[in-house]
């Protein structure tokens, strides 16, 4: 078994679980490749491992059976961008906070490894959002799992986002910005701005305005077969775009097009993993402090 691993920092309470993961992989004879940044961190943290292989780019990743993400949902988004069109199945190990996407707890790592070895899992394919422009805004990684956002810069006032749906004018959003969310991203930034929660395999995008000037403008759900186009007006002459956790400031002359990416992110789902259970748990549905 060949495993590519990327992660971020972890607490002392989590250290034994991380070490046991590397011990088990070594005992099973797994071939392990670490991201360059994670290798540096675990070496400095004193985690013992037997891997001499590292990667910096998607092209450097070997032909892995799985890509492990050790962190929160943000770390998993990093792994999605690293894996890209190669569609290596991703295992999300949650040593961060929220964990809508990374659902394996530190205490469940051994169970997860057992499930992978004995093929007791399924592959959960998640749609991606793709952004096209004349400029290479996102350094050759123009796709994301959660969302694409257009927002004003910190120094600018409200912006106007002229939005077109399959070439037909939809609306001019006078707002701090808008979010184009996938179903996976519906529990993220879009939700905090009043957007709906979508089930992961719903074939839709959500258009969610951020602090709109017109209060009758509400989030809108569209088919992800549609192609969106945007033209932005800003008094500062520029605006901010973000794709998952990657952001850039661009000029108002920049025209943007958004559609569903041709490939997907493949998340490993253990047999006891259930999105509705995760939703109730993370959003505290049914929880009442009076009880």
C-alpha positions as CSV (number, residue, x, y, z in Angstrom):
1,X,0.0,0.0,0.0
2,X,1.3,3.5,-1.0
3,X,0.3,6.5,1.2
4,X,0.9,10.2,0.6
5,X,0.5,12.2,3.8
6,X,0.1,16.0,4.4
7,X,-0.8,17.6,7.6
8,X,-0.4,20.6,10.0
9,X,0.5,21.0,13.6
10,X,-1.0,18.9,16.4
11,X,-1.3,19.0,20.1
12,X,0.6,16.9,22.7
13,X,-2.6,15.0,23.3
14,X,-2.7,14.0,19.6
15,X,0.9,13.0,19.4
16,X,0.5,9.3,20.5
17,X,-2.2,8.7,17.8
18,X,0.0,10.2,15.1
19,X,3.0,8.2,16.2
20,X,0.9,5.0,16.3
21,X,-0.3,5.7,12.8
22,X,3.3,5.8,11.5
23,X,4.2,2.7,13.5
24,X,1.3,0.7,12.0
25,X,2.1,1.8,8.5
26,X,5.7,0.8,9.0
27,X,4.7,-2.6,10.5
28,X,2.4,-3.2,7.5
29,X,5.2,-2.4,5.1
30,X,3.4,0.6,3.6
31,X,5.4,2.9,1.4
32,X,4.9,6.5,2.7
33,X,5.5,9.8,1.0
34,X,5.3,13.0,3.0
35,X,4.6,16.6,1.8
36,X,7.8,18.6,2.3
37,X,6.2,21.0,4.8
38,X,4.7,18.1,6.9
39,X,8.0,16.2,6.9
40,X,9.8,19.2,8.3
41,X,7.2,19.6,11.0
42,X,7.1,16.0,12.2
43,X,10.9,15.7,12.1
44,X,11.1,18.7,14.4
45,X,8.3,17.3,16.6
46,X,10.2,14.1,17.0
47,X,7.8,11.7,15.3
48,X,9.6,8.6,14.2
49,X,8.9,7.4,10.6
50,X,10.8,5.5,8.0
51,X,9.9,7.6,4.9
52,X,12.6,9.1,2.7
53,X,10.1,10.3,0.1
54,X,8.7,13.8,-0.1
55,X,6.6,15.8,-2.5
56,X,6.1,19.5,-3.2
57,X,3.8,19.5,-6.2
58,X,1.0,17.3,-7.7
59,X,3.5,16.0,-10.2
60,X,5.8,14.9,-7.4
61,X,3.2,12.7,-5.7
62,X,3.8,9.0,-6.4
63,X,1.1,6.7,-7.5
64,X,-0.5,6.6,-4.1
65,X,-3.5,4.4,-3.1
66,X,-4.6,7.0,-0.6
67,X,-3.7,10.6,0.4
68,X,-4.0,11.2,4.2
69,X,-4.9,14.6,5.5
70,X,-4.0,15.2,9.1
71,X,-5.6,18.4,10.4
72,X,-9.0,20.1,10.0
73,X,-11.1,20.8,6.9
74,X,-8.6,23.4,5.8
75,X,-5.9,20.8,5.6
76,X,-8.1,18.6,3.6
77,X,-8.8,21.4,1.1
78,X,-5.0,21.7,0.7
79,X,-4.8,18.0,-0.1
80,X,-7.6,18.3,-2.7
81,X,-5.5,21.0,-4.4
82,X,-2.4,18.8,-4.2
83,X,-4.1,15.7,-5.6
84,X,-6.0,17.6,-8.3
85,X,-7.0,15.7,-11.5
86,X,-5.2,12.6,-10.4
87,X,-8.2,11.9,-8.1
88,X,-6.3,10.0,-5.4
89,X,-8.8,8.9,-2.7
90,X,-8.4,11.2,0.3
91,X,-8.7,10.2,4.0
92,X,-9.6,13.1,6.3
93,X,-8.2,12.7,9.8
94,X,-9.6,15.4,12.0
95,X,-7.0,16.7,14.4
96,X,-8.4,20.3,13.9
97,X,-11.6,21.7,15.1
98,X,-14.9,21.5,13.1
99,X,-14.4,18.5,10.8
100,X,-17.3,18.4,8.3
101,X,-14.9,16.9,5.7
102,X,-12.3,15.4,7.9
103,X,-14.3,12.9,9.9
104,X,-11.8,10.4,11.3
105,X,-11.0,11.2,14.9
106,X,-7.5,10.7,16.3
107,X,-8.8,7.8,18.4
108,X,-10.3,6.2,15.2
109,X,-7.0,6.1,13.2
110,X,-6.3,2.4,14.0
111,X,-9.9,1.5,13.0
112,X,-9.5,3.5,9.8
113,X,-6.2,1.7,8.9
114,X,-7.9,-1.6,9.5
115,X,-10.8,-0.6,7.3
116,X,-8.5,0.5,4.4
117,X,-6.5,-2.7,4.6
118,X,-9.7,-4.9,4.6
119,X,-11.4,-2.6,2.0
120,X,-14.3,-1.7,4.4
121,X,-14.9,1.7,2.9
122,X,-16.6,3.5,0.0
123,X,-15.5,6.4,-2.2
124,X,-17.5,9.6,-1.8
125,X,-17.2,11.7,-5.0
126,X,-17.5,15.4,-4.4
127,X,-18.0,18.1,-7.1
128,X,-15.5,20.9,-7.5
129,X,-15.9,24.5,-8.6
130,X,-13.6,25.7,-11.5
131,X,-12.6,29.3,-12.2
132,X,-11.4,30.5,-15.6
133,X,-9.9,33.9,-16.4
134,X,-7.5,35.3,-19.0
135,X,-4.9,35.5,-16.1
136,X,-3.6,32.6,-14.2
137,X,-5.0,33.9,-10.9
138,X,-4.6,30.7,-8.8
139,X,-1.2,29.5,-10.0
140,X,-2.3,26.6,-12.1
141,X,-4.8,25.3,-9.5
142,X,-8.1,26.9,-10.6
143,X,-10.4,24.6,-8.7
144,X,-11.7,24.2,-5.2
145,X,-13.9,21.9,-3.2
146,X,-15.8,24.4,-1.0
147,X,-16.4,27.7,-2.7
148,X,-15.2,30.6,-4.8
149,X,-15.8,34.1,-3.5
150,X,-15.6,37.6,-4.8
151,X,-15.3,40.3,-2.1
152,X,-14.3,43.9,-1.6
153,X,-10.8,44.6,-0.3
154,X,-10.4,45.8,3.3
155,X,-9.8,49.4,2.0
156,X,-12.7,49.5,-0.4
157,X,-16.4,50.2,0.0
158,X,-19.2,48.0,-1.3
159,X,-18.7,46.5,-4.7
160,X,-21.1,45.7,-7.5
161,X,-20.9,42.2,-9.0
162,X,-22.7,41.9,-12.4
163,X,-23.6,38.2,-12.7
164,X,-24.6,36.3,-15.8
165,X,-26.1,32.8,-16.0
166,X,-25.2,30.9,-19.2
167,X,-24.7,34.3,-20.8
168,X,-28.0,35.8,-19.7
169,X,-28.0,38.6,-17.2
170,X,-29.1,37.4,-13.7
171,X,-28.5,40.3,-11.2
172,X,-26.2,43.1,-10.1
173,X,-25.3,42.4,-6.5
174,X,-24.5,45.5,-4.5
175,X,-22.8,43.9,-1.6
176,X,-19.5,43.2,0.2
177,X,-19.3,40.3,-2.3
178,X,-20.8,37.0,-3.3
179,X,-20.0,33.3,-2.7
180,X,-20.4,30.5,-5.2
181,X,-20.6,27.4,-3.1
182,X,-20.6,23.7,-3.9
183,X,-22.7,21.3,-1.9
184,X,-19.6,20.4,0.1
185,X,-19.1,24.1,0.9
186,X,-22.7,24.7,1.8
187,X,-21.8,24.2,5.5
188,X,-19.0,26.7,5.4
189,X,-18.9,30.4,4.5
190,X,-22.1,30.3,2.6
191,X,-24.0,29.0,5.7
192,X,-22.7,31.8,7.8
193,X,-24.1,34.3,5.3
194,X,-27.5,32.7,5.3
195,X,-27.2,30.1,2.6
196,X,-28.9,26.7,2.7
197,X,-27.3,23.3,3.6
198,X,-27.2,21.0,0.6
199,X,-26.6,17.2,0.7
200,X,-23.2,16.4,-0.7
201,X,-24.3,14.8,-3.9
202,X,-26.8,17.5,-4.9
203,X,-25.9,18.7,-8.4
204,X,-26.0,22.4,-7.6
205,X,-24.2,25.6,-6.8
206,X,-25.4,28.2,-4.3
207,X,-25.0,31.9,-5.1
208,X,-24.9,33.6,-1.7
209,X,-24.6,37.4,-1.4
210,X,-22.4,38.8,1.4
211,X,-24.1,41.7,3.3
212,X,-26.2,42.8,0.3
213,X,-27.3,46.4,0.1
214,X,-30.8,45.3,-1.1
215,X,-32.3,43.2,1.7
216,X,-34.6,41.4,-0.7
217,X,-31.7,39.7,-2.4
218,X,-31.4,36.1,-1.1
219,X,-29.2,33.1,-1.7
220,X,-30.1,31.2,-4.9
221,X,-29.6,27.5,-5.8
222,X,-28.8,26.7,-9.4
223,X,-27.8,23.6,-11.4
224,X,-24.1,23.0,-11.5
225,X,-24.4,22.5,-15.3
226,X,-24.7,26.3,-15.6
227,X,-21.8,28.6,-16.4
228,X,-21.5,31.8,-14.4
229,X,-19.8,34.9,-15.5
230,X,-18.9,38.0,-13.5
231,X,-17.9,41.6,-14.0
232,X,-17.1,43.7,-11.0
233,X,-17.2,47.4,-10.2
234,X,-15.2,48.8,-7.3
235,X,-14.2,52.4,-6.4
236,X,-10.8,51.1,-5.4
237,X,-10.2,49.6,-8.9
238,X,-9.7,46.2,-7.5
239,X,-11.3,43.4,-5.6
240,X,-10.5,40.1,-3.8
241,X,-11.1,36.6,-5.1
242,X,-10.7,33.4,-3.1
243,X,-10.8,29.8,-4.0
244,X,-11.1,27.7,-0.8
245,X,-8.2,29.1,1.3
246,X,-6.2,30.7,-1.6
247,X,-6.8,34.4,-2.3
248,X,-5.6,37.1,-4.7
249,X,-6.3,40.8,-5.3
250,X,-7.2,41.4,-8.9
251,X,-8.0,44.4,-11.1
252,X,-11.7,45.3,-12.0
253,X,-10.8,44.7,-15.7
254,X,-10.6,41.0,-14.8
255,X,-13.5,38.9,-16.1
256,X,-14.3,35.7,-14.4
257,X,-16.1,32.5,-15.4
258,X,-17.2,29.7,-13.0
259,X,-18.4,26.2,-13.8
260,X,-18.2,22.7,-12.4
261,X,-14.8,21.1,-12.8
262,X,-14.5,18.1,-15.1
263,X,-13.0,15.9,-12.3
264,X,-14.0,15.3,-8.7
265,X,-12.5,15.0,-5.3
266,X,-12.7,11.4,-4.0
267,X,-13.1,11.2,-0.2
268,X,-12.8,7.9,1.6
269,X,-15.9,7.2,3.6
270,X,-15.8,4.5,6.3
271,X,-18.8,2.2,6.6
272,X,-20.0,3.9,9.8
273,X,-19.6,7.4,8.4
274,X,-22.9,9.2,7.9
275,X,-23.3,12.8,6.7
276,X,-26.6,13.4,8.5
277,X,-25.0,12.3,11.8
278,X,-22.1,14.6,11.2
279,X,-24.5,17.5,10.4
280,X,-26.5,17.0,13.6
281,X,-23.3,16.7,15.7
282,X,-21.4,19.7,14.2
283,X,-24.4,22.1,14.1
284,X,-25.7,20.9,17.5
285,X,-29.2,20.2,16.0
286,X,-31.5,19.0,18.8
287,X,-29.1,20.3,21.5
288,X,-30.7,22.4,24.3
289,X,-28.6,23.7,27.2
290,X,-31.7,23.4,29.3
291,X,-31.4,19.6,29.1
